[in-house]
Amino acid sequence: MRIHHVQVGMPSGREDEARTFYADGLGLTEVPKPAELAKRGGAWFRSPGGA
């Protein structure tokens, strides 16, 4: 089984904490959000080897 994606909510303005946890702690890579979605804040991350 392979998980395609997971969506986890975070409080507004806490993207730096998410980066610390997901990128630094779990080793995920942040990827750019589409411009229309980036307006809403948040962050997207990809696992190593993720497509």
Protein Blocks (a to p, Z undefined) as FASTA:
>chain_A
ZZfbdcddddehilmmmmmmmmmmnopacddddfklmmngpjddddehiZZ
